Amino acid sequence: MVPLPAGLSWTFLVTPLGPIGLAASPRGVCRVLLNAPSRWVRAAYPNERASHVFPHAFPGGKAIVAYLNGASEDLTKVPVDPTGTPFQMAVWQAVCDIPAGQSLTYGEVAQIVGRPGGAQAVGQALSKNPVPLLIPCHRVLAANEGLGGFTGGLDLKRFLLTLEQTPYKDHHHV
């Protein structure tokens, strides 16, 4: 892995979902690692030490923990600094405009960004989202209101949608 550029810092949050790693530039959060063991970050960034900032004081840290504990935090207000292609950035911006408790389909997002019929391309852009939760890609569902995919896993997507009371059809039967 490429070392963190100068000026970036990282930390871990203890959350109801387990440890979440955050990396931030001076402009905002640039990486959210869900269920990330600290050894992963140490392996990815061997020359960087964890920030000596109290995790809740880290950009977005307090809001993420409150949100995952059921508070009605608007995580899209946390400054982010993702890196992606122009298409990915357009998709991520469109997803940031989906309010909590609501959802769009991959096809609807494709329409918004001017790529009708591009539902699969939208799904690929969302799979590259470097800041899940902050760019709420869990609010994008399959055309049949099924879950679709999620890089954090479908159990996590179910948890987040339930937390936000977003209606969806769960096609997963245990």
Secondary structure, 3 states (H helix, E strand, C coil): CCCCCCCCEEEEEEECCEEEEEEEECCEEEEEEECCCHHHHHHHCCCCCCCCCCHHHCCCHHHHHHHHCCCCCCHHHCCECCCCCHHHHHHHHHHHCCCCCCCEEHHHHHHHCCCCCCHHHHHHHHHCCCCECCECHHHEECCCCCCCCCCCCHHHHHHHHHHCCCCCCCCCCC
